[in-house]
Amino acid sequence: MTMRPDPTFHASPKLATEAPAENFAYTLLLRPDFSKPDALAVIDVKPGSPTYSQVVHTVTMPNKGDEFHHFGWNACSSALSPLAGHAFIERRYLIIPGLRSSRIYIIDTKPDPTKAKIHKIIEPEEVFKKTGYSRPHTIHCGPDGIYVSTLGGGKDGTSGPPGVFIMDCETFEVLGRWEIDRGPQTLHYDFWWNLPRDYMVTSEWGLPPQFENGIVPEDLLSNKYGHRLHFWDLRARRNVQTIDLGANHQMVLEVRPAHDPVREYGFAGVVVDTTNLEGSIWTWWREGGKFHAEKTATIPPEPAAKEKLPPLLQGFGAVPPLVTDIDLSMDDRFLYVSCWGTGEMRQYDVSEPRKPKLAASVHTGGIVSRAPHPNGKAYAGGPQMVEISRDGKRVYWTNSLYSTWDDQFYPDGVPGVEVMANVGRNGGLELDKDYFVSFPDGYRAHQIRLEGGDCSTDSFCYPSA
Amino acid sequence: MFDGLLLLPVGLEAQGWLWLALVASGLYHGVNPGMGWPLAVSAGLMEKSPRALFRALWALAAGHLLATLLVLQPFAFLLVLAEWQRSIQLGASLLVIGFGVYRLIERRHPRALARILPTQLALWSFAVAIAHGAALMLVPIYLGLCRAFELDAGHEAAGALMKASLGMAVLVSLVHVAAMISAGGCLAWLVYRYLGLRFVSRSWFNLDLIWAASLILVGVVALAFNLASEH
């Protein structure tokens, strides 16, 4: 318990953009062959520092096979919620779930990120016992606790329906299931909310048997992965509306609401349209008490010779863009879209949320294009997990999607790298030649979190205006 | 008869201090962000209208007023039992001290508060005032003010006494809430209009300990007065 709110808590998104820049980036490392434990890498991102763009500290876990994926903070700007009236917790602990093991690590980043250490480990049995869910995924810090989405549920944790559970943000005790009435929701992936407007949005990927041993082509071609968005009454914990994007829109992954809580809209990315291999961006919004969603941008597949394609794609003669992550800048102006298949990072101007305009694009990797980094180094895989600095000037990304899926789409391997692009004042994207982080042999890199919060962690209770 | 005249100035002075304490408690509750002024700022900003800010202040005031009345009311009825007055006052002091000690030990905030809808500001304000003992803090002040009736309680009919003590409960609540909402309202308006949102996190101090200590202090002072006046 502190005497003042944590200085990294900001009342509005605008105040967050004006805060000092990040000095460290935390990145999850996974060991796809499970021969060594997964780890958390701490990277120096302070320009001019002698160790700039290098891993300056690693926290190695005591177990193997956790499969690190997404992670988040114990507390963020949502603690300034005027309803909670109690802002005296620290942004201090990183909550890292093992997506495969269902184990949850709590990492203490104080007194210094370079001395980060394990604070607590929550064993999978506790998660199963107290929630009935497994495969914890997205972490969001709410004003009343840590919310965790899961991908598995049911008797053995591999059937559905999965959902959200809550953890205490100080003791890290697993408190129990969040939802009271899930309505038609049977699959899960990402979630986020608008706190003062009191709604949550959740998306759908697939159940553990549909992803743990790799993508199941038959399930994809018969449209059995998730294709819906669910809208919830946050405090009543009820599903109030489900929007089906159409069965061909397979895998609705990241949900990115506008950061400014007066804006009642957001975005979602669809990995692939099974009718034409397109990736798509959807805009959802609330109007007249109802939620609506429409496809507002599409990214076409790129034709390719059969011999250049992995066996999985040879029948199609084309590379799908595979929209695997999207992220919205703090000022709600630019949406970044990872096209993991074609090796492209796109920047859309979404000032008009239902008319995204392609503003810039850079290439790294790609199944066929294999674009190297401008510094000459090889970049395997494609742009995947993307994170934007609070001031919107730097965009970081890594290259791995998920252990078994990497092997199907990039059979030559995906050695972990992290790169960064600088954003111009009015958009534009240029890869920074000096920022190129490589990780120890055999490790892949997944989600990035920036010191002091970033564009996919903090939620705000006051508008920017 | 002369005795009565001599006592009067002393009694008046004590009453004056109690009214001052009442206003001070209102100001204190008003500036405490935990009692809701940031909600009024948020309402004004979310709806981009100063009217929304004032609407929110009304709702916050109504909730706080209701909580205060609800807590004072049983004491107003109890005061009819004139011969038990001293015990009631002692009991109330101990209750306030006890609640303060409880707030010292149990520092976690009731989770149920986080379940109230952002649109239910009056309910929120009511629940917060009850849960944090804001209304309870006024009980010793209220009982002190009611001692004015006690002096000649013997001459009054129970009905008249109850009327007087209920009237005092309403007056105490109104004065307290008027002070509270003036202070909170001024702060909300200043932040909304001039200081900006940065002030929200900058001005926010952890008052948990001070709040618990305030409860204990009010209780102890009331207890001391009671014990002293026994002789």
Interface residues (C-beta under 8 A of the other chain):
Chain A: M1 T2 M3 R4 P5 P7 F9 H10 A11 S12 K14 L15 L80 P82 L83 A84 G85 H86 A87 F88 P143 D144 G145 L195 P196 R197 D198 R235 P261 V262 C461 Y462 P463 A465
Chain B: P33 G34 M35 G36 P38 L39 V41 S42 L45 M46 K48 R107 H109 R111 L113 A114 R115 I116 L117 P118 T119 W124 V128 L197 R198 V200 S201 W204 F205 N206 D208
